[in-house]
Amino acid sequence: MKFLENISLKPFNTFGIEVSAAYFTKISSIEELVESIDFSIEKKLECLILGGGSNVLLTKDYAGLIIKNELAGILLIKEDPSFYYVKAAAGEGWHTFVMHCIENNYAGVENLSLIPGSVGAAPLQNIGAYGVELKDVFFELEAFNITTRNIEKFSLSDCDFGYRESVFKRSLKGQYIILNVTFKLNKKHSINTRYGAIEQELKRMECTNITIKNISQAVINIRTSKLPNPKEIGNAGSFFKNPVIDESLYQQLIQANPLMPVYPSGNNQYKLAAGWLIEQCGWKGYRKDDAGCHSKQALVLVNYGNAKGQEIYDLSTEILGSVNQKFGVQLEREVNII
Ligand SMILES: Cc1cc2nc3c(=O)[nH]c(=O)nc-3n(C[C@H](O)[C@H](O)[C@H](O)COP(=O)(O)OP(=O)(O)OC[C@H]3O[C@@H](n4cnc5c(N)ncnc54)[C@H](O)[C@@H]3O)c2cc1C
């Protein structure tokens, strides 16, 4: 195995932030993962696993070992009358996995087409888009316990998934490396086209027959037209989570802002669109040097070229402050700050 020294991480994060890692390696087997952990212990280094680097903001040089996950393989492990159980290694690209499902007619992940990143990072924040979340198709995962070195299984309830949340982002943060995820995919398709502009896009595509392939293509078309491509402008998708507020704040805000988008989320709780709140504070299209707030989607912070991670972070802090001041709503960052 090669442990490279002083490596630029610019190609390994979709924000395109130029920082270095003291040590860097790639793993394509569990043996190599164990060897990497041994190396970090021997050198007394912190270590961090990276998939596609599409949900991190690197704010400084990393003094430890970056482990780039290249564990590969997608396998149908069993089926019953209703479901296919498909196991994907953590280093597989998420969209590659989705395309594999579409080709084989395994339904359930088509609305999650074109989300960047790896299969292994997907459970971490219970990725979601167009009315579907990873938890809706999750069966179980296997993860490597960094302390005990055992491989442990996690069921749906063990993962404690929430909105862009899981146990791996909370109480077990940094303690496990996800090795593979098994998905429970439908044989009988229950198509979900209600969310966003999917139905409109299917009409535009003149689809008479609504298949998972068509839905996937509609989602790809919408995402491509709405979101900045990280290969052209550095970004990590939505920088903030949509906030959930209680009844009394909701009543106060809706009276003052009758046009505010609101999604009732049960138990007298209301989800607001973080992008709308940010836009109302005048940040959409804002740019200071190379750090900015995207001109079409205020929820996405961008690096126009040579922004430092700290500059993007500082901009996010200013945005948090102004949304709080104007609406009394505390936004939370979705991106992992390293
Ligand atoms: C243009 C764009 C659009 C996006 N759209 C969406 C969207 O619609 N919905 C959505 O939910 N997200 C979206 N994202 C965010 C991102 O794609 C997802 O969060 C994705 O799951 C991150 O995967 P990754 O492999 O790139 O993770 P990385 O950025 O490499 O890692 C993220 C975090 O997970 C940890 N991690 C990575 N792999 C593992 C592992 N195997 N085991 C344990 N920890 C691990 C890392 O240490 C880090 O803390 C978008 C991002 C971009 C750039």
The ligand as an SDF file (V2000), in Angstrom:
LIG
                    3D

 53 58  0  0  0  0  0  0  0  0999 V2000
  -24.2440   19.3150   -6.6480 C   0  0  0  0  0  0  0  0  0  0  0  0
  -24.5840   18.5650   -5.3860 C   0  0  0  0  0  0  0  0  0  0  0  0
  -25.8840   18.1580   -5.1720 C   0  0  0  0  0  0  0  0  0  0  0  0
  -26.2310   17.4490   -3.9990 C   0  0  0  0  0  0  0  0  0  0  0  0
  -27.5150   17.0620   -3.8230 N   0  0  0  0  0  0  0  0  0  0  0  0
  -27.8660   16.3750   -2.7350 C   0  0  0  0  0  0  0  0  0  0  0  0
  -29.2230   15.9470   -2.5460 C   0  0  0  0  0  0  0  0  0  0  0  0
  -30.0850   16.1490   -3.3930 O   0  0  0  0  0  0  0  0  0  0  0  0
  -29.5310   15.2820   -1.4110 N   0  0  0  0  0  0  0  0  0  0  0  0
  -28.5880   15.0070   -0.4530 C   0  0  0  0  0  0  0  0  0  0  0  0
  -28.9430   14.3870    0.5570 O   0  0  0  0  0  0  0  0  0  0  0  0
  -27.2990   15.3840   -0.6040 N   0  0  0  0  0  0  0  0  0  0  0  0
  -26.9120   16.0600   -1.7110 C   0  0  0  0  0  0  0  0  0  0  0  0
  -25.6100   16.4630   -1.8630 N   0  0  0  0  0  0  0  0  0  0  0  0
  -24.6370   16.1830   -0.8090 C   0  0  0  0  0  0  0  0  0  0  0  0
  -23.7740   14.9120   -1.0420 C   0  0  0  0  0  0  0  0  0  0  0  0
  -23.8100   14.5170   -2.3860 O   0  0  0  0  0  0  0  0  0  0  0  0
  -24.2260   13.7310   -0.1820 C   0  0  0  0  0  0  0  0  0  0  0  0
  -24.2100   14.0930    1.1830 O   0  0  0  0  0  0  0  0  0  0  0  0
  -23.3330   12.5060   -0.3730 C   0  0  0  0  0  0  0  0  0  0  0  0
  -23.8980   11.3970    0.3160 O   0  0  0  0  0  0  0  0  0  0  0  0
  -21.9000   12.7020    0.1130 C   0  0  0  0  0  0  0  0  0  0  0  0
  -21.1470   11.5810   -0.3100 O   0  0  0  0  0  0  0  0  0  0  0  0
  -19.5610   11.6470   -0.4040 P   0  0  0  0  0  0  0  0  0  0  0  0
  -19.0840   10.2710   -0.7040 O   0  0  0  0  0  0  0  0  0  0  0  0
  -19.1430   12.6930   -1.3690 O   0  0  0  0  0  0  0  0  0  0  0  0
  -19.1810   12.0690    1.0800 O   0  0  0  0  0  0  0  0  0  0  0  0
  -17.8680   12.8380    1.5420 P   0  0  0  0  0  0  0  0  0  0  0  0
  -18.0290   14.2870    1.2570 O   0  0  0  0  0  0  0  0  0  0  0  0
  -16.6680   12.1590    1.0110 O   0  0  0  0  0  0  0  0  0  0  0  0
  -17.9700   12.6170    3.1030 O   0  0  0  0  0  0  0  0  0  0  0  0
  -18.9960   13.2360    3.8600 C   0  0  0  0  0  0  0  0  0  0  0  0
  -18.8350   12.8210    5.3150 C   0  0  0  0  0  0  0  0  0  0  0  0
  -19.0800   11.4230    5.4220 O   0  0  0  0  0  0  0  0  0  0  0  0
  -17.9570   10.7500    5.9720 C   0  0  0  0  0  0  0  0  0  0  0  0
  -17.8540    9.4760    5.2530 N   0  0  0  0  0  0  0  0  0  0  0  0
  -17.6400    9.3050    3.9270 C   0  0  0  0  0  0  0  0  0  0  0  0
  -17.6230    7.9950    3.6330 N   0  0  0  0  0  0  0  0  0  0  0  0
  -17.8270    7.3390    4.7900 C   0  0  0  0  0  0  0  0  0  0  0  0
  -17.8900    5.9440    5.1220 C   0  0  0  0  0  0  0  0  0  0  0  0
  -17.7450    4.9770    4.2250 N   0  0  0  0  0  0  0  0  0  0  0  0
  -18.0900    5.6150    6.4310 N   0  0  0  0  0  0  0  0  0  0  0  0
  -18.2440    6.5800    7.3840 C   0  0  0  0  0  0  0  0  0  0  0  0
  -18.1670    7.8920    7.1130 N   0  0  0  0  0  0  0  0  0  0  0  0
  -17.9740    8.2680    5.8320 C   0  0  0  0  0  0  0  0  0  0  0  0
  -16.7710   11.6740    5.7110 C   0  0  0  0  0  0  0  0  0  0  0  0
  -15.7240   11.4470    6.6390 O   0  0  0  0  0  0  0  0  0  0  0  0
  -17.4200   13.0390    5.8520 C   0  0  0  0  0  0  0  0  0  0  0  0
  -17.5210   13.4050    7.2040 O   0  0  0  0  0  0  0  0  0  0  0  0
  -25.2320   17.1590   -3.0380 C   0  0  0  0  0  0  0  0  0  0  0  0
  -23.9050   17.5650   -3.2630 C   0  0  0  0  0  0  0  0  0  0  0  0
  -23.5840   18.2500   -4.4340 C   0  0  0  0  0  0  0  0  0  0  0  0
  -22.1510   18.6440   -4.6840 C   0  0  0  0  0  0  0  0  0  0  0  0
  1  2  1  0
  2  3  1  0
  2 52  2  0
  3  4  2  0
  4  5  1  0
  4 50  1  0
  5  6  2  0
  6  7  1  0
  6 13  1  0
  7  8  2  0
  7  9  1  0
  9 10  1  0
 10 11  2  0
 10 12  1  0
 12 13  2  0
 13 14  1  0
 14 15  1  0
 14 50  1  0
 15 16  1  0
 16 17  1  0
 16 18  1  0
 18 19  1  0
 18 20  1  0
 20 21  1  0
 20 22  1  0
 22 23  1  0
 23 24  1  0
 24 25  2  0
 24 26  1  0
 24 27  1  0
 27 28  1  0
 28 29  2  0
 28 30  1  0
 28 31  1  0
 31 32  1  0
 32 33  1  0
 33 34  1  0
 33 48  1  0
 34 35  1  0
 35 36  1  0
 35 46  1  0
 36 37  1  0
 36 45  1  0
 37 38  2  0
 38 39  1  0
 39 40  1  0
 39 45  2  0
 40 41  1  0
 40 42  2  0
 42 43  1  0
 43 44  2  0
 44 45  1  0
 46 47  1  0
 46 48  1  0
 48 49  1  0
 50 51  2  0
 51 52  1  0
 52 53  1  0
M  END
$$$$
